[in-house]
């Protein structure tokens, strides 16, 4: 699916979630433009740079923020209240 990639978007690529940090468009003569995209991994905060041709299939992810209150931590989970 071809979607316009913008700064601040959240994408799913190769099964991982990424935040789009920066998008740069390079024009070279009569060839079509090349897009260089700087991504930040949502899990480990690692930066990754890709070109649009290299990305292949990408998927935009809808997300939202909610204010939560931390209650306690159990053996294998954290418990929050909204």
ChimeraX commands (.cxc) that place a marker at each C-alpha (Angstrom):
marker #1 position 0.00,0.00,0.00 radius 0.5
marker #1 position 1.46,3.36,-1.01 radius 0.5
marker #1 position 0.87,5.97,1.64 radius 0.5
marker #1 position 2.47,9.41,1.98 radius 0.5
marker #1 position 5.13,9.16,4.68 radius 0.5
marker #1 position 5.23,12.21,6.95 radius 0.5
marker #1 position 7.30,13.18,9.96 radius 0.5
marker #1 position 5.68,12.05,13.22 radius 0.5
marker #1 position 3.85,9.05,11.74 radius 0.5
marker #1 position 3.96,5.57,13.23 radius 0.5
marker #1 position 4.67,2.79,10.72 radius 0.5
marker #1 position 4.73,-1.00,10.87 radius 0.5
marker #1 position 7.60,-2.40,8.80 radius 0.5
marker #1 position 8.84,-6.00,8.95 radius 0.5
marker #1 position 6.67,-6.66,12.01 radius 0.5
marker #1 position 8.12,-3.79,14.09 radius 0.5
marker #1 position 6.74,-0.35,14.98 radius 0.5
marker #1 position 8.72,2.74,13.97 radius 0.5
marker #1 position 8.30,6.47,14.49 radius 0.5
marker #1 position 9.19,8.59,11.44 radius 0.5
marker #1 position 11.85,11.07,12.58 radius 0.5
marker #1 position 12.75,12.71,9.27 radius 0.5
marker #1 position 11.89,12.46,5.56 radius 0.5
marker #1 position 14.27,13.87,2.92 radius 0.5
marker #1 position 13.49,13.95,-0.80 radius 0.5
marker #1 position 16.40,13.94,-3.29 radius 0.5
marker #1 position 15.97,14.82,-6.96 radius 0.5
marker #1 position 18.61,13.75,-9.48 radius 0.5
marker #1 position 18.02,14.91,-13.01 radius 0.5
marker #1 position 15.20,13.21,-14.90 radius 0.5
marker #1 position 14.92,10.25,-12.55 radius 0.5
marker #1 position 12.10,9.99,-10.08 radius 0.5
marker #1 position 12.85,11.37,-6.59 radius 0.5
marker #1 position 14.39,9.18,-3.90 radius 0.5
marker #1 position 13.08,9.43,-0.35 radius 0.5
marker #1 position 15.43,8.85,2.59 radius 0.5
marker #1 position 13.56,8.16,5.81 radius 0.5
marker #1 position 15.01,8.22,9.34 radius 0.5
marker #1 position 13.03,5.86,11.59 radius 0.5
marker #1 position 13.17,5.27,15.36 radius 0.5
marker #1 position 12.24,1.84,16.69 radius 0.5
marker #1 position 9.37,2.07,19.19 radius 0.5
marker #1 position 10.70,-0.75,21.41 radius 0.5
marker #1 position 14.43,-0.14,21.75 radius 0.5
marker #1 position 14.72,3.51,20.55 radius 0.5
marker #1 position 17.28,2.51,17.89 radius 0.5
marker #1 position 17.59,4.78,14.83 radius 0.5
marker #1 position 17.36,3.18,11.37 radius 0.5
marker #1 position 17.74,4.90,8.01 radius 0.5
marker #1 position 15.91,3.52,4.96 radius 0.5
marker #1 position 15.16,4.58,1.40 radius 0.5
marker #1 position 11.61,4.38,0.11 radius 0.5
marker #1 position 12.43,1.64,-2.44 radius 0.5
marker #1 position 14.05,-0.38,0.33 radius 0.5
marker #1 position 11.02,-0.14,2.62 radius 0.5
marker #1 position 8.72,-2.29,0.49 radius 0.5
marker #1 position 5.35,-2.79,2.13 radius 0.5
marker #1 position 4.63,-0.36,4.95 radius 0.5
marker #1 position 1.50,0.09,6.99 radius 0.5
marker #1 position 0.38,3.22,8.84 radius 0.5
marker #1 position -0.62,2.53,12.44 radius 0.5
marker #1 position -3.33,4.46,14.25 radius 0.5
marker #1 position -2.61,5.13,17.90 radius 0.5
marker #1 position -3.74,7.30,20.76 radius 0.5
marker #1 position -2.65,8.45,24.19 radius 0.5
marker #1 position -4.58,8.10,27.41 radius 0.5
marker #1 position -3.76,9.39,30.88 radius 0.5
marker #1 position -3.35,6.41,33.22 radius 0.5
marker #1 position -2.57,6.12,36.90 radius 0.5
marker #1 position -0.08,3.51,38.07 radius 0.5
marker #1 position -1.56,1.31,40.80 radius 0.5
marker #1 position 0.89,-1.52,41.53 radius 0.5
marker #1 position 3.24,-4.05,39.99 radius 0.5
marker #1 position 2.31,-7.72,40.14 radius 0.5
marker #1 position 4.66,-10.65,39.46 radius 0.5
marker #1 position 4.75,-10.31,35.66 radius 0.5
marker #1 position 2.67,-7.21,34.85 radius 0.5
marker #1 position 2.09,-3.59,35.82 radius 0.5
marker #1 position -1.46,-2.57,36.76 radius 0.5
marker #1 position -2.81,0.83,35.69 radius 0.5
marker #1 position -6.18,2.56,36.11 radius 0.5
marker #1 position -7.66,4.96,33.56 radius 0.5
marker link #1:1,2 radius 0.2
marker link #1:2,3 radius 0.2
marker link #1:3,4 radius 0.2
marker link #1:4,5 radius 0.2
marker link #1:5,6 radius 0.2
marker link #1:6,7 radius 0.2
marker link #1:7,8 radius 0.2
marker link #1:8,9 radius 0.2
marker link #1:9,10 radius 0.2
marker link #1:10,11 radius 0.2
marker link #1:11,12 radius 0.2
marker link #1:12,13 radius 0.2
marker link #1:13,14 radius 0.2
marker link #1:14,15 radius 0.2
marker link #1:15,16 radius 0.2
marker link #1:16,17 radius 0.2
marker link #1:17,18 radius 0.2
marker link #1:18,19 radius 0.2
marker link #1:19,20 radius 0.2
marker link #1:20,21 radius 0.2
marker link #1:21,22 radius 0.2
marker link #1:22,23 radius 0.2
marker link #1:23,24 radius 0.2
marker link #1:24,25 radius 0.2
marker link #1:25,26 radius 0.2
marker link #1:26,27 radius 0.2
marker link #1:27,28 radius 0.2
marker link #1:28,29 radius 0.2
marker link #1:29,30 radius 0.2
marker link #1:30,31 radius 0.2
marker link #1:31,32 radius 0.2
marker link #1:32,33 radius 0.2
marker link #1:33,34 radius 0.2
marker link #1:34,35 radius 0.2
marker link #1:35,36 radius 0.2
marker link #1:36,37 radius 0.2
marker link #1:37,38 radius 0.2
marker link #1:38,39 radius 0.2
marker link #1:39,40 radius 0.2
marker link #1:40,41 radius 0.2
marker link #1:41,42 radius 0.2
marker link #1:42,43 radius 0.2
marker link #1:43,44 radius 0.2
marker link #1:44,45 radius 0.2
marker link #1:45,46 radius 0.2
marker link #1:46,47 radius 0.2
marker link #1:47,48 radius 0.2
marker link #1:48,49 radius 0.2
marker link #1:49,50 radius 0.2
marker link #1:50,51 radius 0.2
marker link #1:51,52 radius 0.2
marker link #1:52,53 radius 0.2
marker link #1:53,54 radius 0.2
marker link #1:54,55 radius 0.2
marker link #1:55,56 radius 0.2
marker link #1:56,57 radius 0.2
marker link #1:57,58 radius 0.2
marker link #1:58,59 radius 0.2
marker link #1:59,60 radius 0.2
marker link #1:60,61 radius 0.2
marker link #1:61,62 radius 0.2
marker link #1:62,63 radius 0.2
marker link #1:63,64 radius 0.2
marker link #1:64,65 radius 0.2
marker link #1:65,66 radius 0.2
marker link #1:66,67 radius 0.2
marker link #1:67,68 radius 0.2
marker link #1:68,69 radius 0.2
marker link #1:69,70 radius 0.2
marker link #1:70,71 radius 0.2
marker link #1:71,72 radius 0.2
marker link #1:72,73 radius 0.2
marker link #1:73,74 radius 0.2
marker link #1:74,75 radius 0.2
marker link #1:75,76 radius 0.2
marker link #1:76,77 radius 0.2
marker link #1:77,78 radius 0.2
marker link #1:78,79 radius 0.2
marker link #1:79,80 radius 0.2
marker link #1:80,81 radius 0.2
marker link #1:81,82 radius 0.2
view
